Amino acid sequence: MVDSWATHRFNNYLIFENTFRNLLHERSLYAHYPAFHDDTNHYGPVFSVLIAPFALMPNWLGLLFWNLFNCFVLFKAIQTLPLADDKKVIIGYIAIPCLIESMLNQQFNAGAGALIILSYTLVNKDKGIWSALCMVLGTFVKLYGIVGLVFFFFAKKKPAFILWLIMWFVVLFLLPMLFASPDFVANSYIDWKNSLIGKNLMNVTGEGIDISIMGFFRQLLNSPEISNLLFLSIGAFIFMFPFKQIAYFSKRKFQLMILSSVLIFPVLFSTGAEDCTFIISIVGVGLWYVQEHNRAMKMVLLPVLLFITCNFPLLLFPAFAKSHPLSLSIISLPYFLVWLRIIYNITKKSFAYAEETEPEMVTALAD
């Protein structure tokens, strides 16, 4: 049993590392364990294997290396982007506030963002086997990674890529069975689905806090009855609209703008999004920023977004913020505006998808 101070300060990490022990002892990965932590786990069964090396350490050391691991993989992923070095640095600086928030909450979100980025950069370097691994792993851990499947359109060897996806799906589905019985693992996937449905229901009905763009509009319009399906249908249509431009699929700038959209979209339209989840989206914002040619847009949207991202209502007036959900869900609004700007830039006829020619970019592509 852990003391209340530790539970309060490191609760998320305690949830994560406990999943490995629960897997070994075949205890539910999604039940409440108040003797060890508050709240419950909402990550896929394969996450209990991913966290294993850290769970084997003392908690203070495991937490340290867990945060360092997530920070490291995100910045390494950013380094693989086919951009000039100075642009990568700008993206890193833009991401820092959200990265700090994610690390303070001991979350895997930075790692989830890294997997989405690597899904693109690896398929772009014709390393389909590893790109497919990142896509499937990201999906099996947090579901957000499933959006990376759109990078299939950029794959040079599509039949082989499909085979890699199937192979990794089977491998990662079976991986937890190295530590627990097949029946337990199979039932755990069902429990995972039920835990996500339950979490979504809590957020939509007001028991939790929905800071997605769906929650923002529901609060703004005072219409909690508006279904997720309506929002998701509109959002999916807007998200997929740029893919009608098949002729541009091979253009680097088009691909990077799609990556930017991919990083923002799943967080905007997830009722399970939290303030620390926006570390995934902020990298997409950074990608937009270094490619946006309209200076006024850059000078207005980014400062407003970073200001709201710091969530000052919650920091300065926590009681007010928690009793007025709109003051919390507004965090998604500037991301939504940036996302719409990205979609506009991708689809407008005047947006030229000329290949970048900076020496640094050529070097990055050759890596």
ABEGO torsion letter per residue (X at the ends): XBBAAAAAAAAAAAAAAAAAAAAAAGBBAABBBAAABBEBBABBAAAAAAAAAAAABBAAAAAAAAAAAAAAAAAAAAAABBBBAAAAAAAAAAAAAAAAAAAAAGBAAAAAAAAAAAAAAAAAAGBAAAAAAAAAAAAAAAGAAAAAAAAAAABABAAAAAAAAAAAAAAAAAAAAAABBAAAAAAAAAAAAAAAAAAAAAAAAGABBBABAAAAAAAAAGBAABBAAAAAAAAAAAAAAAAABAAAAABAAAAAAAAAAAAAAAAAABAABBAAAAAAAAAAAAAAAAABABAAAAAAAAAAAAAAAAGAAAAABAAAAAABAAAAAAAAAAAAAAAAAAAAAAABAABBABBBABAAAAAAAAX
